[in-house]
Amino acid sequence: MSKIRLAIVRQKYRPDGGAERFISRALEALDDERLELNIITRSWQGEPKPDWHLHICNPKKWGRISRERGFAEAARACWQRENFDIVQSHERIAGCDIFRAGDGVHRVWLEQRARIVPSFQRLLTHFSGYHRYVMAAEEEMFRSDSLKKIICNSLMVKNDIMRCFQVPEEKFAVIYNAIDAQRFQPATAAERQQSREKLNLPTNARVMIYVGSGFERKGLKASITAVAATDAHLLVVGQDKQQSHYAELARSLGCESRIHFVGVQNNVIPFYHAADGLLLPTLYDPFPNVILEAMACGLPVITSFTCGGAEFIVQGEQGFVCDALDIPALTAAADAIPLRTMDSRMGDLARQRVLPCTPQQLASQLHALYQQVLQQPR
């Protein structure tokens, strides 16, 4: 039986990125005798396996539009030249067989962002050549006859695409991200104590954790404001050029001693182990991996209606869902998260919910999808 020649397109592979973690988990799960794996990328950070075939497409760029358009043209030329059996793009490039909508719908993100930026910034966004380019590229791709399947990592994104582009339902496959539940496990009492001691956190304090870079989009302002009205601590894992503004916000609200900025971490597990719950009121997020990681570690989750991860939460069971900007609701939810040492039921339900999301399940769903695509005429 001949191998399926699969090409995966991602402009820049960054090991700590959410899309990249999906790709790496999928590639590891799919890495068998049935597939020849090809990666079309501008740059690859990290060590690809010896039998993965890298195709570097790195044309010159002079700005954001030039960067996007140049890579799109070079990647398309590469896959047309190589004549792969299946092209799965994680970038908005018309002509691919499968598109994974890991970043959601750009227009919907801009609608949500407009809720928090000043009017002059909304005006700049409206006339921005870059945002117009991205939305045009998105529309061209979704309306392309070449596009056979769209992978969404949440029903929210599927519904957004159907609403914005009238794509027929049969083109969609909702495939949730995978999580290694053997690696991400609830803390033992000793692990929790050790993590708290290292971070100088009180043993009996309620500790929420926020994980994500890009503080504006992922709701750090709302998180700090909500935590300020409780007695909880907040661990902030991630980075942002505007971090000093958020530290100043904590100072102005009188909670700076309870907000702990720890930066980007290669291993987030000890930080989950120090926490009682995840707080992520993101403005727009298709389905962040950190929700799966936190739930696998036995943490209930507080997130927003505009986060695909909300689909894994029944209100009051695995956590709480509210509007990203509803500070009273976020505060009430943070107050309702129990200390894991006192009551682990909510966290245990969170872990149970993500256990089916195994790499093996992801691999079998992708294989089934590829078989469907191969049966369709090119």
Secondary structure, DSSP 8 states (H G I E B T S, - for coil): ---EEEEEE-SEE-TTSHHHHHHHHHHHHH-STTEEEEEEESEE-S---TTSEEEE-----SSHHHHHHHHHHHHHHHHHHHT-SEEEESS--TT-SEEE-TT--HHHHHHHHTTTS-HHHHHHHHH-HHHHHHHHHHHHHHT-TT--EEEESSHHHHHHHHHHH---GGGEEE------TTTS----HHHHHHHHHHTT--TTS-EEEEE-S-HHHHTHHHHHHHHHTSS-EEEEES--TTHHHHHHHHHHTT-GGGEEEEE--S--HHHHHT-SEEEE--SSBS--HHHHHHHHTT--EEEETTBGGGGG--BTTTEEEE-TT-HHHHHHHHHH---TTT--HHHHHHHHHHTT--HHHHHHHHHHHHHHHHTS--
